Amino acid sequence: MLVGLDQTRIAKIEANPQRVSVGQLFKILGALGVQLQLLSDEGGPNPKAPPAAADW
């Protein structure tokens, strides 16, 4: 159990991904080898910054 969540919980997350907690999401992303980068808006707009989530 690489994620630390049982198969029943994983199935529920897959069926309804809007109901996953932040902690559970981090566990899943960690098991998949995904790295997150948090960015700050401090200092005004950065032309080299990636688009905001609202722009996806």
C-alpha positions, -999 to 999 in steps of 0.1 A, spaced: 0 0 0 23 27 -13 -3 55 -8 -13 47 27 -50 46 17 -70 14 14 -85 3 -20 -120 12 -9 -109 48 -2 -90 50 -36 -122 37 -54 -143 64 -37 -118 91 -47 -118 79 -83 -156 79 -83 -159 113 -68 -126 132 -70 -142 164 -56 -144 147 -22 -106 140 -17 -90 158 12 -58 178 7 -39 153 29 -51 124 8 -43 142 -24 -7 148 -12 -4 111 -3 -15 101 -38 7 127 -56 37 116 -35 32 80 -44 31 90 -80 63 110 -77 46 143 -84 63 174 -70 44 206 -63 57 241 -65 39 268 -46 42 303 -61 35 337 -46 20 368 -61 40 391 -38 58 418 -57 33 422 -85 29 403 -118 57 382 -131 57 379 -169 76 346 -166 52 331 -141 30 302 -153 -7 309 -158 -29 310 -127 -52 280 -120 -82 301 -130 -66 305 -165 -63 267 -171 
